[in-house]
Amino acid sequence: MYERILLPVAEDASPDERYGPVYDLAKRTGATVAVLSVADTGRDSVTNLGGEVVDTLEREATDAVERFAEHARERSIPVETEVVQGVPHEKIVAYADARDVDLIVVRKRDRGRLREALLGSVTDRVIRLSEKPVLVL
């Protein structure tokens, strides 16, 4: 059913019990989990400060990806990792299309109703833009 599951993670995400269903699904179906983190270079503060900030964003994204990858490896689940730069929802959808993933699994983070109404969320944008099935935890 599923061969490749995309799990995009934010730089501050932690592979806690809420992600358990992703690993359970991958284990049951024999899927590879592709853990992706996007260093969000679209933020104003990032574009104004330059290279050092981008390096910091990439380092934080790499740390997050490795935390999730280790969680998968502990469960003997095949895992791939990647860190890219750009606008998160665009890069997630592009990755899913380019790598022909079967399912995108995202977390809905509570950022406050007003902020999400004004700015939207990565999860909402991925749901709207992706042609791949999206599972929201």
DRENTORKOL-3810 file (N, C-alpha, C; in nm, 4 decimals):
REM DRENTORKOL-3810
@n.u->0.0814; n.v->-0.1191; n.w->0.0000; ca.u->0.0000; ca.v->0.0000; ca.w->0.0000; c.u->0.0858; c.v->0.1255; c.w->0.0000
@n.u->0.1738; n.v->0.1397; n.w->0.0999; ca.u->0.2639; ca.v->0.2541; ca.w->0.1058; c.u->0.4072; c.v->0.2048; c.w->0.0938
@n.u->0.4809; n.v->0.2669; n.w->0.0016; ca.u->0.6229; ca.v->0.2358; ca.w->-0.0117; c.u->0.7098; c.v->0.3485; c.w->0.0421
@n.u->0.6605; n.v->0.4729; n.w->0.0260; ca.u->0.7359; ca.v->0.5900; ca.w->0.0725; c.u->0.6413; c.v->0.6856; c.w->0.1442
@n.u->0.6745; n.v->0.7149; n.w->0.2679; ca.u->0.5974; ca.v->0.8084; ca.w->0.3484; c.u->0.6850; c.v->0.9293; c.w->0.3765
@n.u->0.6351; n.v->1.0466; n.w->0.3416; ca.u->0.7091; ca.v->1.1697; ca.w->0.3671; c.u->0.6673; c.v->1.2270; c.w->0.5017
@n.u->0.7660; n.v->1.2525; n.w->0.5845; ca.u->0.7435; ca.v->1.3113; ca.w->0.7161; c.u->0.8220; c.v->1.4419; c.w->0.7255
@n.u->0.7576; n.v->1.5542; n.w->0.6906; ca.u->0.8263; ca.v->1.6824; ca.w->0.7059; c.u->0.8244; c.v->1.7248; c.w->0.8523
@n.u->0.9386; n.v->1.7729; n.w->0.9003; ca.u->0.9476; ca.v->1.8126; ca.w->1.0410; c.u->1.0075; c.v->1.9521; c.w->1.0533
@n.u->0.9586; n.v->2.0266; n.w->1.1513; ca.u->1.0124; ca.v->2.1594; ca.w->1.1810; c.u->1.1394; c.v->2.1442; c.w->1.2639
@n.u->1.2202; n.v->2.2482; n.w->1.2640; ca.u->1.3485; ca.v->2.2421; ca.w->1.3344; c.u->1.3324; c.v->2.2236; c.w->1.4845
@n.u->1.2178; n.v->2.2595; n.w->1.5397; ca.u->1.1972; ca.v->2.2456; ca.w->1.6842; c.u->1.1122; c.v->2.1236; c.w->1.7201
@n.u->1.0825; n.v->2.0398; n.w->1.6220; ca.u->0.9975; ca.v->1.9227; ca.w->1.6468; c.u->1.0756; c.v->1.8125; c.w->1.7181
@n.u->1.0021; n.v->1.7349; n.w->1.7946; ca.u->1.0606; ca.v->1.6230; ca.w->1.8677; c.u->0.9796; c.v->1.4973; c.w->1.8384
@n.u->1.0465; n.v->1.3846; n.w->1.8159; ca.u->0.9747; ca.v->1.2615; ca.w->1.7807; c.u->0.9066; c.v->1.1965; c.w->1.9004
@n.u->0.8064; n.v->1.2645; n.w->1.9539; ca.u->0.7370; ca.v->1.2137; ca.w->2.0706; c.u->0.6284; c.v->1.1137; c.w->2.0307
@n.u->0.5487; n.v->1.0729; n.w->2.1274; ca.u->0.4480; ca.v->0.9686; ca.w->2.1051; c.u->0.3420; c.v->1.0082; c.w->2.0027
@n.u->0.3243; n.v->1.1351; n.w->1.9769; ca.u->0.2244; ca.v->1.1768; ca.w->1.8780; c.u->0.2622; c.v->1.1331; c.w->1.7370
@n.u->0.3899; n.v->1.1039; n.w->1.7149; ca.u->0.4348; ca.v->1.0564; ca.w->1.5844; c.u->0.4309; c.v->0.9037; c.w->1.5738
@n.u->0.3921; n.v->0.8372; n.w->1.6800; ca.u->0.3862; ca.v->0.6913; ca.w->1.6804; c.u->0.3108; c.v->0.6310; c.w->1.5625
@n.u->0.1950; n.v->0.6859; n.w->1.5252; ca.u->0.1214; ca.v->0.6285; ca.w->1.4118; c.u->0.2001; c.v->0.6264; c.w->1.2811
@n.u->0.2894; n.v->0.7223; n.w->1.2613; ca.u->0.3713; ca.v->0.7238; ca.w->1.1395; c.u->0.4622; c.v->0.6015; c.w->1.1369
@n.u->0.5290; n.v->0.5782; n.w->1.2479; ca.u->0.6213; ca.v->0.4652; ca.w->1.2562; c.u->0.5464; c.v->0.3328; c.w->1.2522
@n.u->0.4305; n.v->0.3256; n.w->1.3163; ca.u->0.3495; ca.v->0.2038; ca.w->1.3120; c.u->0.3056; c.v->0.1716; c.w->1.1698
@n.u->0.2603; n.v->0.2735; n.w->1.0972; ca.u->0.2164; ca.v->0.2549; ca.w->0.9590; c.u->0.3325; c.v->0.2102; c.w->0.8707
@n.u->0.4464; n.v->0.2732; n.w->0.8867; ca.u->0.5639; ca.v->0.2357; ca.w->0.8076; c.u->0.6061; c.v->0.0918; c.w->0.8380
@n.u->0.6037; n.v->0.0562; n.w->0.9624; ca.u->0.6430; ca.v->-0.0798; ca.w->1.0030; c.u->0.5474; c.v->-0.1831; c.w->0.9442
@n.u->0.4159; n.v->-0.1560; n.w->0.9529; ca.u->0.3158; ca.v->-0.2516; ca.w->0.9019; c.u->0.3206; c.v->-0.2667; c.w->0.7507
@n.u->0.3522; n.v->-0.1598; n.w->0.6803; ca.u->0.3479; ca.v->-0.1636; ca.w->0.5339; c.u->0.4852; c.v->-0.1845; c.w->0.4703
@n.u->0.5901; n.v->-0.1801; n.w->0.5514; ca.u->0.7251; ca.v->-0.1940; ca.w->0.4980; c.u->0.7731; c.v->-0.0696; c.w->0.4246
@n.u->0.7118; n.v->0.0436; n.w->0.4548; ca.u->0.7453; ca.v->0.1681; ca.w->0.3856; c.u->0.8753; c.v->0.2288; c.w->0.4370
@n.u->0.9382; n.v->0.3035; n.w->0.3502; ca.u->1.0509; ca.v->0.3868; ca.w->0.3874; c.u->0.9951; c.v->0.5209; c.w->0.4330
@n.u->1.0478; n.v->0.5730; n.w->0.5428; ca.u->1.0082; ca.v->0.7050; ca.w->0.5895; c.u->1.1134; c.v->0.8048; c.w->0.5417
@n.u->1.0683; n.v->0.9032; n.w->0.4660; ca.u->1.1557; ca.v->1.0101; ca.w->0.4199; c.u->1.1335; c.v->1.1301; c.w->0.5113
@n.u->1.2337; n.v->1.1615; n.w->0.5921; ca.u->1.2231; ca.v->1.2728; ca.w->0.6861; c.u->1.2852; c.v->1.3960; c.w->0.6193
@n.u->1.2047; n.v->1.4997; n.w->0.6078; ca.u->1.2460; ca.v->1.6222; ca.w->0.5401; c.u->1.2294; c.v->1.7409; c.w->0.6342
@n.u->1.3283; n.v->1.8280; n.w->0.6351; ca.u->1.3131; ca.v->1.9538; ca.w->0.7058; c.u->1.3538; c.v->2.0659; c.w->0.6114
@n.u->1.2774; n.v->2.1734; n.w->0.6155; ca.u->1.3027; ca.v->2.2870; ca.w->0.5278; c.u->1.3521; c.v->2.4041; c.w->0.6123
@n.u->1.4744; n.v->2.4478; n.w->0.5829; ca.u->1.5276; ca.v->2.5681; ca.w->0.6469; c.u->1.4565; c.v->2.6854; c.w->0.5807
@n.u->1.3670; n.v->2.7472; n.w->0.6549; ca.u->1.2772; ca.v->2.8488; ca.w->0.6004; c.u->1.3509; c.v->2.9787; c.w->0.5716
@n.u->1.4003; n.v->2.9906; n.w->0.4498; ca.u->1.4738; ca.v->3.1104; ca.w->0.4093; c.u->1.3805; c.v->3.2198; c.w->0.3615
@n.u->1.2506; n.v->3.1965; n.w->0.3700; ca.u->1.1542; ca.v->3.2969; ca.w->0.3282; c.u->1.1190; c.v->3.3978; c.w->0.4350
@n.u->1.1663; n.v->3.3774; n.w->0.5555; ca.u->1.1365; ca.v->3.4713; ca.w->0.6642; c.u->1.2160; c.v->3.5996; c.w->0.6474
@n.u->1.1538; n.v->3.7132; n.w->0.6760; ca.u->1.2199; ca.v->3.8428; ca.w->0.6603; c.u->1.3504; c.v->3.8514; c.w->0.7379
@n.u->1.3507; n.v->3.8063; n.w->0.8601; ca.u->1.4708; ca.v->3.8176; ca.w->0.9428; c.u->1.5868; c.v->3.7395; c.w->0.8829
@n.u->1.5572; n.v->3.6343; n.w->0.8111; ca.u->1.6621; ca.v->3.5529; ca.w->0.7516; c.u->1.7232; c.v->3.6235; c.w->0.6320
@n.u->1.6403; n.v->3.6772; n.w->0.5454; ca.u->1.6935; ca.v->3.7405; ca.w->0.4251; c.u->1.7725; c.v->3.8667; c.w->0.4582
@n.u->1.7444; n.v->3.9297; n.w->0.5694; ca.u->1.8168; ca.v->4.0501; ca.w->0.6065; c.u->1.9515; c.v->4.0203; c.w->0.6726
@n.u->1.9675; n.v->3.9030; n.w->0.7286; ca.u->2.0889; ca.v->3.8745; ca.w->0.8042; c.u->2.1925; c.v->3.7929; c.w->0.7278
@n.u->2.1543; n.v->3.7222; n.w->0.6242; ca.u->2.2515; ca.v->3.6569; ca.w->0.5389; c.u->2.2963; c.v->3.5191; c.w->0.5812
@n.u->2.4149; n.v->3.4806; n.w->0.5292; ca.u->2.4673; ca.v->3.3448; ca.w->0.5335; c.u->2.4759; c.v->3.2785; c.w->0.6685
@n.u->2.5185; n.v->3.3480; n.w->0.7716; ca.u->2.5347; ca.v->3.2843; ca.w->0.9021; c.u->2.4017; c.v->3.2345; c.w->0.9564
@n.u->2.2961; n.v->3.3102; n.w->0.9371; ca.u->2.1641; ca.v->3.2693; ca.w->0.9840; c.u->2.1169; c.v->3.1467; c.w->0.9076
@n.u->2.1418; n.v->3.1444; n.w->0.7771; ca.u->2.1022; ca.v->3.0287; ca.w->0.6966; c.u->2.1745; c.v->2.9052; c.w->0.7455
@n.u->2.3048; n.v->2.9173; n.w->0.7782; ca.u->2.3793; ca.v->2.8042; ca.w->0.8328; c.u->2.3160; c.v->2.7551; c.w->0.9621
@n.u->2.2744; n.v->2.8467; n.w->1.0474; ca.u->2.2102; ca.v->2.8103; ca.w->1.1731; c.u->2.0782; c.v->2.7385; c.w->1.1468
@n.u->1.9993; n.v->2.7900; n.w->1.0534; ca.u->1.8726; ca.v->2.7254; ca.w->1.0182; c.u->1.8958; c.v->2.5844; c.w->0.9667
@n.u->1.9949; n.v->2.5679; n.w->0.8810; ca.u->2.0251; ca.v->2.4352; ca.w->0.8272; c.u->2.0724; c.v->2.3409; c.w->0.9365
@n.u->2.1530; n.v->2.3895; n.w->1.0288; ca.u->2.2017; ca.v->2.3055; ca.w->1.1383; c.u->2.0852; c.v->2.2600; c.w->1.2261
@n.u->1.9936; n.v->2.3513; n.w->1.2584; ca.u->1.8763; ca.v->2.3141; ca.w->1.3385; c.u->1.7887; c.v->2.2150; c.w->1.2637
@n.u->1.7707; n.v->2.2345; n.w->1.1336; ca.u->1.6905; ca.v->2.1432; ca.w->1.0526; c.u->1.7563; c.v->2.0055; c.w->1.0462
@n.u->1.8880; n.v->2.0035; n.w->1.0315; ca.u->1.9614; ca.v->1.8764; ca.w->1.0271; c.u->1.9480; c.v->1.8023; c.w->1.1594
@n.u->1.9572; n.v->1.8732; n.w->1.2692; ca.u->1.9406; ca.v->1.8109; ca.w->1.4009; c.u->1.8017; c.v->1.7485; c.w->1.4139
@n.u->1.6996; n.v->1.8198; n.w->1.3681; ca.u->1.5623; ca.v->1.7680; ca.w->1.3762; c.u->1.5470; c.v->1.6421; c.w->1.2913
@n.u->1.5974; n.v->1.6457; n.w->1.1703; ca.u->1.5884; ca.v->1.5306; ca.w->1.0802; c.u->1.6561; c.v->1.4097; c.w->1.1434
@n.u->1.7714; n.v->1.4300; n.w->1.2016; ca.u->1.8431; ca.v->1.3183; ca.w->1.2625; c.u->1.7705; c.v->1.2610; c.w->1.3844
@n.u->1.7044; n.v->1.3461; n.w->1.4622; ca.u->1.6259; ca.v->1.2954; ca.w->1.5760; c.u->1.5177; c.v->1.1999; c.w->1.5272
@n.u->1.4474; n.v->1.2388; n.w->1.4216; ca.u->1.3398; ca.v->1.1549; ca.w->1.3687; c.u->1.3946; c.v->1.0306; c.w->1.2991
@n.u->1.5042; n.v->1.0454; n.w->1.2281; ca.u->1.5645; ca.v->0.9304; ca.w->1.1604; c.u->1.6099; c.v->0.8259; c.w->1.2620
@n.u->1.6687; n.v->0.8704; n.w->1.3703; ca.u->1.7131; ca.v->0.7769; ca.w->1.4741; c.u->1.5939; c.v->0.7015; c.w->1.5336
@n.u->1.4842; n.v->0.7704; n.w->1.5522; ca.u->1.3619; ca.v->0.7073; ca.w->1.6024; c.u->1.3180; c.v->0.5948; c.w->1.5078
@n.u->1.3253; n.v->0.6197; n.w->1.3783; ca.u->1.2888; ca.v->0.5178; ca.w->1.2787; c.u->1.3886; c.v->0.4018; c.w->1.2817
@n.u->1.5159; n.v->0.4332; n.w->1.2863; ca.u->1.6188; ca.v->0.3279; ca.w->1.2880; c.u->1.6040; c.v->0.2368; c.w->1.4100
@n.u->1.5685; n.v->0.2952; n.w->1.5241; ca.u->1.5482; ca.v->0.2148; ca.w->1.6454; c.u->1.4368; c.v->0.1123; c.w->1.6265
@n.u->1.3458; n.v->0.1402; n.w->1.5347; ca.u->1.2327; ca.v->0.0505; ca.w->1.5069; c.u->1.2557; c.v->-0.0327; c.w->1.3805
@n.u->1.3780; n.v->-0.0299; n.w->1.3293; ca.u->1.4167; ca.v->-0.1029; ca.w->1.2078; c.u->1.3329; c.v->-0.0636; c.w->1.0864
@n.u->1.3027; n.v->0.0646; n.w->1.0769; ca.u->1.2272; ca.v->0.1187; ca.w->0.9642; c.u->1.3263; c.v->0.1869; c.w->0.8702
@n.u->1.3226; n.v->0.1535; n.w->0.7416; ca.u->1.4113; ca.v->0.2216; ca.w->0.6476; c.u->1.3814; c.v->0.3714; c.w->0.6470
@n.u->1.4863; n.v->0.4516; n.w->0.6443; ca.u->1.4682; ca.v->0.5962; ca.w->0.6533; c.u->1.5642; c.v->0.6673; c.w->0.5594
@n.u->1.5157; n.v->0.7771; n.w->0.5045; ca.u->1.5974; ca.v->0.8671; ca.w->0.4240; c.u->1.5836; c.v->1.0050; c.w->0.4865
@n.u->1.6859; n.v->1.0863; n.w->0.4738; ca.u->1.6795; ca.v->1.2207; ca.w->0.5304; c.u->1.7231; c.v->1.3239; c.w->0.4270
@n.u->1.6662; n.v->1.4420; n.w->0.4406; ca.u->1.7084; ca.v->1.5529; ca.w->0.3557; c.u->1.6722; c.v->1.6846; c.w->0.4226
@n.u->1.7613; n.v->1.7813; n.w->0.4051; ca.u->1.7387; ca.v->1.9180; ca.w->0.4490; c.u->1.7529; c.v->2.0062; c.w->0.3261
@n.u->1.6542; n.v->2.0919; n.w->0.3053; ca.u->1.6570; ca.v->2.1835; ca.w->0.1919; c.u->1.6273; c.v->2.3248; c.w->0.2411
@n.u->1.6578; n.v->2.4222; n.w->0.1579; ca.u->1.6279; ca.v->2.5614; ca.w->0.1894; c.u->1.5103; c.v->2.6070; c.w->0.1056
@n.u->1.4291; n.v->2.6953; n.w->0.1613; ca.u->1.3208; ca.v->2.7532; ca.w->0.0840; c.u->1.1976; c.v->2.7793; c.w->0.1664
@n.u->1.0860; n.v->2.7899; n.w->0.0967; ca.u->0.9565; ca.v->2.8123; ca.w->0.1597; c.u->0.8990; c.v->2.6745; c.w->0.1928
@n.u->0.8719; n.v->2.6455; n.w->0.3203; ca.u->0.8382; ca.v->2.5095; ca.w->0.3614; c.u->0.7292; c.v->2.4397; c.w->0.2805
@n.u->0.6106; n.v->2.4996; n.w->0.2663; ca.u->0.5030; ca.v->2.4271; ca.w->0.1981; c.u->0.5378; c.v->2.3988; c.w->0.0520
@n.u->0.6079; n.v->2.4902; n.w->-0.0119; ca.u->0.6465; ca.v->2.4690; ca.w->-0.1515; c.u->0.7468; c.v->2.3554; c.w->-0.1643
@n.u->0.8444; n.v->2.3523; n.w->-0.0770; ca.u->0.9481; ca.v->2.2486; ca.w->-0.0826; c.u->0.8926; c.v->2.1114; c.w->-0.0459
@n.u->0.7992; n.v->2.1070; n.w->0.0482; ca.u->0.7382; ca.v->1.9791; ca.w->0.0869; c.u->0.6610; c.v->1.9198; c.w->-0.0299
@n.u->0.5786; n.v->1.9991; n.w->-0.0930; ca.u->0.4991; ca.v->1.9514; ca.w->-0.2066; c.u->0.5907; c.v->1.9121; c.w->-0.3227
@n.u->0.6928; n.v->1.9915; n.w->-0.3501; ca.u->0.7861; ca.v->1.9609; ca.w->-0.4584; c.u->0.8617; c.v->1.8311; c.w->-0.4302
@n.u->0.9033; n.v->1.8113; n.w->-0.3063; ca.u->0.9732; ca.v->1.6886; ca.w->-0.2682; c.u->0.8825; c.v->1.5676; c.w->-0.2887
@n.u->0.7591; n.v->1.5791; n.w->-0.2432; ca.u->0.6637; ca.v->1.4682; ca.w->-0.2564; c.u->0.6433; c.v->1.4313; c.w->-0.4027
@n.u->0.6322; n.v->1.5305; n.w->-0.4888; ca.u->0.6135; ca.v->1.5040; ca.w->-0.6315; c.u->0.7385; c.v->1.4445; c.w->-0.6941
@n.u->0.8538; n.v->1.5013; n.w->-0.6640; ca.u->0.9791; ca.v->1.4569; ca.w->-0.7251; c.u->1.0188; c.v->1.3163; c.w->-0.6812
@n.u->0.9864; n.v->1.2806; n.w->-0.5564; ca.u->1.0264; ca.v->1.1499; ca.w->-0.5031; c.u->0.9139; c.v->1.0473; c.w->-0.5097
@n.u->0.8014; n.v->1.0881; n.w->-0.5665; ca.u->0.6868; ca.v->0.9992; ca.w->-0.5834; c.u->0.6468; c.v->0.9304; c.w->-0.4523
@n.u->0.6295; n.v->1.0111; n.w->-0.3479; ca.u->0.5864; ca.v->0.9542; ca.w->-0.2199; c.u->0.4387; c.v->0.9156; c.w->-0.2277
@n.u->0.4011; n.v->0.8207; n.w->-0.1460; ca.u->0.2633; ca.v->0.7715; ca.w->-0.1450; c.u->0.1754; c.v->0.8458; c.w->-0.0457
@n.u->0.2374; n.v->0.9058; n.w->0.0572; ca.u->0.1625; ca.v->0.9708; ca.w->0.1639; c.u->0.2502; c.v->1.0756; c.w->0.2290
@n.u->0.1914; n.v->1.1901; n.w->0.2582; ca.u->0.2582; ca.v->1.2942; ca.w->0.3359; c.u->0.1919; c.v->1.2967; c.w->0.4729
@n.u->0.2715; n.v->1.2893; n.w->0.5776; ca.u->0.2171; ca.v->1.2943; ca.w->0.7138; c.u->0.2665; c.v->1.4222; c.w->0.7796
@n.u->0.1729; n.v->1.5076; n.w->0.8197; ca.u->0.2075; ca.v->1.6353; ca.w->0.8813; c.u->0.1378; c.v->1.6487; c.w->1.0161
@n.u->0.1973; n.v->1.7308; n.w->1.1008; ca.u->0.1369; ca.v->1.7618; ca.w->1.2303; c.u->0.0723; c.v->1.8973; c.w->1.2221
@n.u->-0.0425; n.v->1.9085; n.w->1.2816; ca.u->-0.1101; ca.v->2.0376; ca.w->1.2959; c.u->-0.0620; c.v->2.0968; c.w->1.4265
@n.u->0.0071; n.v->2.2081; n.w->1.4177; ca.u->0.0609; ca.v->2.2733; ca.w->1.5369; c.u->-0.0311; c.v->2.3867; c.w->1.5769
@n.u->-0.0544; n.v->2.3987; n.w->1.7048; ca.u->-0.1425; ca.v->2.5042; ca.w->1.7551; c.u->-0.0632; c.v->2.6333; c.w->1.7681
@n.u->-0.0810; n.v->2.7207; n.w->1.6717; ca.u->-0.0096; ca.v->2.8483; ca.w->1.6703; c.u->-0.1014; c.v->2.9643; c.w->1.7065
@n.u->-0.2246; n.v->2.9335; n.w->1.7398; ca.u->-0.3195; ca.v->3.0396; ca.w->1.7706; c.u->-0.4066; c.v->3.0693; c.w->1.6502
@n.u->-0.5331; n.v->3.0854; n.w->1.6743; ca.u->-0.6290; ca.v->3.1036; ca.w->1.5653; c.u->-0.6061; c.v->3.2320; c.w->1.4857
@n.u->-0.5759; n.v->3.3405; n.w->1.5557; ca.u->-0.5560; ca.v->3.4669; ca.w->1.4856; c.u->-0.4347; c.v->3.4592; c.w->1.3931
@n.u->-0.3253; n.v->3.4062; n.w->1.4433; ca.u->-0.2043; ca.v->3.3957; ca.w->1.3613; c.u->-0.2288; c.v->3.3079; c.w->1.2392
@n.u->-0.2949; n.v->3.1945; n.w->1.2582; ca.u->-0.3217; ca.v->3.1061; ca.w->1.1444; c.u->-0.4197; c.v->3.1690; c.w->1.0472
@n.u->-0.5173; n.v->3.2445; n.w->1.0982; ca.u->-0.6122; ca.v->3.3111; ca.w->1.0085; c.u->-0.5423; c.v->3.4160; c.w->0.9230
@n.u->-0.4475; n.v->3.4844; n.w->0.9811; ca.u->-0.3765; ca.v->3.5891; ca.w->0.9075; c.u->-0.2660; c.v->3.5339; c.w->0.8181
@n.u->-0.1917; n.v->3.4378; n.w->0.8679; ca.u->-0.0744; ca.v->3.3886; ca.w->0.7965; c.u->-0.0936; c.v->3.2528; c.w->0.7316
@n.u->-0.1932; n.v->3.1782; n.w->0.7760; ca.u->-0.2071; ca.v->3.0416; ca.w->0.7280; c.u->-0.1064; c.v->2.9530; c.w->0.7995
@n.u->-0.1016; n.v->2.8273; n.w->0.7618; ca.u->-0.0048; ca.v->2.7369; ca.w->0.8219; c.u->0.0548; c.v->2.6500; c.w->0.7127
@n.u->0.1719; n.v->2.5973; n.w->0.7413; ca.u->0.2364; ca.v->2.5078; ca.w->0.6458; c.u->0.1458; c.v->2.3884; c.w->0.6193
@n.u->0.0891; n.v->2.3310; n.w->0.7246; ca.u->0.0006; ca.v->2.2154; ca.w->0.7089; c.u->-0.1162; c.v->2.2481; c.w->0.6169
@n.u->-0.1831; n.v->2.3608; n.w->0.6396; ca.u->-0.2970; ca.v->2.3980; ca.w->0.5555; c.u->-0.2558; c.v->2.4155; c.w->0.4100
@n.u->-0.1424; n.v->2.4756; n.w->0.3887; ca.u->-0.0960; ca.v->2.4977; ca.w->0.2512; c.u->-0.0581; c.v->2.3668; c.w->0.1829
@n.u->0.0046; n.v->2.2769; n.w->0.2557; ca.u->0.0390; ca.v->2.1464; ca.w->0.1983; c.u->-0.0885; c.v->2.0726; c.w->0.1590
@n.u->-0.1874; n.v->2.0754; n.w->0.2456; ca.u->-0.3145; ca.v->2.0087; ca.w->0.2158; c.u->-0.3765; c.v->2.0655; c.w->0.0882
@n.u->-0.3759; n.v->2.1964; n.w->0.0753; ca.u->-0.4370; ca.v->2.2604; ca.w->-0.0417; c.u->-0.3583; c.v->2.2368; c.w->-0.1709
@n.u->-0.2263; n.v->2.2338; n.w->-0.1630; ca.u->-0.1442; ca.v->2.2292; ca.w->-0.2841; c.u->-0.1056; c.v->2.0898; c.w->-0.3304
@n.u->-0.1013; n.v->1.9954; n.w->-0.2393; ca.u->-0.0505; ca.v->1.8629; ca.w->-0.2743; c.u->-0.1553; c.v->1.7788; c.w->-0.3486
@n.u->-0.1078; n.v->1.7075; n.w->-0.4480; ca.u->-0.1924; ca.v->1.6093; ca.w->-0.5163; c.u->-0.1793; c.v->1.4731; c.w->-0.4491
@n.u->-0.0839; n.v->1.4597; n.w->-0.3584; ca.u->-0.0637; ca.v->1.3367; ca.w->-0.2821; c.u->-0.1564; c.v->1.3362; c.w->-0.1607
@n.u->-0.1925; n.v->1.2189; n.w->-0.1132; ca.u->-0.2734; ca.v->1.2138; ca.w->0.0100; c.u->-0.1941; c.v->1.2711; c.w->0.1272
@n.u->-0.2643; n.v->1.3437; n.w->0.2141; ca.u->-0.2014; ca.v->1.4053; ca.w->0.3304; c.u->-0.2757; c.v->1.3574; c.w->0.4556
@n.u->-0.2002; n.v->1.3024; n.w->0.5486; ca.u->-0.2545; ca.v->1.2591; ca.w->0.6770; c.u->-0.2092; c.v->1.3603; c.w->0.7807
@n.u->-0.3044; n.v->1.4155; n.w->0.8549; ca.u->-0.2740; ca.v->1.5158; ca.w->0.9565; c.u->-0.2865; c.v->1.4518; c.w->1.0936
@n.u->-0.1789; n.v->1.4621; n.w->1.1709; ca.u->-0.1798; ca.v->1.4090; ca.w->1.3089; c.u->-0.2204; c.v->1.5186; c.w->1.4055
END
